[in-house]
């Protein structure tokens, strides 16, 4: 069986007159994974994400909250042998989500040591330098947070879903999707390396453009956009996510060779 890498994705939200909008990025055409597709910011768990020194630079990682959020159940219709994450790995997935959001979109969800809100203000050039440092492994996320005298705010993330890449794919990910409200004082921007063409878009608009062949999306992204369509605002969506079931979706094969989500799981994962 191919290696399955734990990963985290952030569906960054903002309110707009027509409802919610999400920040999406187009992956580089040179990417080994879903090239040219529009995706949410995210990526694989790094070993350093779960290190004690990194976790010590986070707020909101108490054990009770982690257990409550990582409540995924495996449905009988889609069994999987990918194990559930332990507490340390689950904590690291919050770090991975925050780190990837900053690296790919330039948005830092942070607070001070006491957990109070923190206004992250600096020049776009400095943001770019720190993002590049992360991308090149010249900086750790802990060092990025220290540069702002900040702590990563895991409380800003709400778990929404859990999807696992099918076993016939060359690259497999065990991905946890989080929601987060965009800080009003920060501008999301693609990194112009791994990702391009960052934009805010309503779920229904993204789906319509995809149907017209103008907006390349992969199946899990399509299904998430379908679930998010119709919410009036960020607050109502995050409140819904906080109480919904988390049902692991582990397709047995890729959509292009025949996978269809079982009817009983539509809208329930």
NORRA-V652791 format. One record per run of one state. SS is the DSSP state (alpha for helix, beta for strand, coil for the rest). FROM is the first residue (numbers start at 1). TO is the last residue. If there is no record, write none. Layout:
ss: <SS & SS>
from: <FROM & FROM>
to: <TO & TO>
//
This chain:
ss: <coil & beta & coil & beta & coil & beta & coil & beta & coil & alpha & coil & alpha & coil & beta & coil & alpha & coil & beta & coil & alpha & coil & alpha & coil & beta & coil & beta & coil & alpha & coil & alpha & coil & beta & alpha & coil & beta & coil & beta & coil & beta & coil & alpha & coil & alpha & coil & alpha & coil & beta & coil & alpha & coil & alpha & coil>
from: <1 & 4 & 17 & 19 & 28 & 38 & 40 & 41 & 45 & 47 & 51 & 52 & 56 & 58 & 60 & 63 & 70 & 73 & 75 & 76 & 79 & 87 & 106 & 110 & 112 & 117 & 118 & 124 & 136 & 141 & 148 & 151 & 154 & 157 & 158 & 165 & 172 & 182 & 195 & 202 & 203 & 212 & 219 & 229 & 234 & 244 & 247 & 251 & 255 & 258 & 263 & 266>
to: <3 & 16 & 18 & 27 & 37 & 39 & 40 & 44 & 46 & 50 & 51 & 55 & 57 & 59 & 62 & 69 & 72 & 74 & 75 & 78 & 86 & 105 & 109 & 111 & 116 & 117 & 123 & 135 & 140 & 147 & 150 & 153 & 156 & 157 & 164 & 171 & 181 & 194 & 201 & 202 & 211 & 218 & 228 & 233 & 243 & 246 & 250 & 254 & 257 & 262 & 265 & 269>
//
